[in-house]
């Protein structure tokens, strides 16, 4: 599932165990966040990074989506 907006983009894996979010911060930077639940077959994970541009944050999020995608 994916949801896009001007200041936020979210992706959740079909099983609901992985969520990736790109959002504008209060300081006008862009944050990319990965949240993998403990119940996920891969085990839990959490990462967050702040980027100067939406493009950079989206690139980071794309890497996570590819890593945690399931067919």
C-alpha positions as CSV (number, residue, x, y, z in Angstrom):
1,X,0.0,0.0,0.0
2,X,1.3,3.5,-0.8
3,X,0.0,6.9,0.0
4,X,1.4,10.1,-1.5
5,X,0.9,13.7,-0.5
6,X,2.8,17.0,-0.9
7,X,4.7,16.6,2.4
8,X,4.5,12.9,3.1
9,X,4.8,9.5,1.3
10,X,4.1,6.2,3.0
11,X,4.5,2.6,1.9
12,X,3.4,-0.4,3.9
13,X,4.2,-4.0,2.9
14,X,1.1,-6.2,2.2
15,X,1.6,-8.2,5.4
16,X,1.7,-5.0,7.4
17,X,5.0,-5.8,9.0
18,X,7.1,-3.1,7.2
19,X,6.5,0.6,6.8
20,X,8.6,3.2,5.0
21,X,7.8,6.9,5.3
22,X,9.2,10.0,3.7
23,X,8.1,13.3,5.2
24,X,8.9,17.0,5.4
25,X,10.3,17.9,8.9
26,X,9.5,21.0,10.9
27,X,12.9,22.4,9.9
28,X,12.0,22.0,6.2
29,X,14.3,19.0,5.7
30,X,13.2,15.5,4.6
31,X,13.1,12.5,6.9
32,X,13.1,8.9,5.7
33,X,12.0,6.3,8.2
34,X,12.0,2.5,8.1
35,X,10.0,0.6,10.7
36,X,10.0,-3.3,10.7
37,X,7.9,-4.9,13.4
38,X,9.2,-7.6,15.7
39,X,6.7,-10.1,14.1
40,X,8.3,-9.7,10.7
41,X,10.1,-12.8,9.4
42,X,13.3,-10.7,9.0
43,X,13.1,-9.6,12.6
44,X,12.7,-6.0,13.9
45,X,14.5,-3.0,12.5
46,X,14.3,0.8,12.8
47,X,16.2,3.4,10.8
48,X,15.8,7.1,10.3
49,X,17.7,9.6,8.3
50,X,17.4,13.3,7.6
51,X,18.1,14.6,4.1
52,X,18.3,18.1,2.5
53,X,16.1,17.2,-0.4
54,X,13.0,15.1,-0.9
55,X,14.8,13.3,-3.8
56,X,17.6,12.1,-1.4
57,X,15.1,10.9,1.2
58,X,13.1,9.1,-1.5
59,X,16.2,7.4,-2.8
60,X,16.9,6.1,0.7
61,X,13.3,4.9,1.1
62,X,13.5,3.2,-2.3
63,X,16.5,1.2,-1.0
64,X,14.5,0.0,2.0
65,X,11.5,-0.8,0.0
66,X,13.6,-3.0,-2.4
67,X,15.3,-4.7,0.6
68,X,12.1,-5.5,2.4
69,X,9.8,-6.2,-0.6
70,X,8.1,-9.6,-0.7
71,X,6.4,-11.2,-3.7
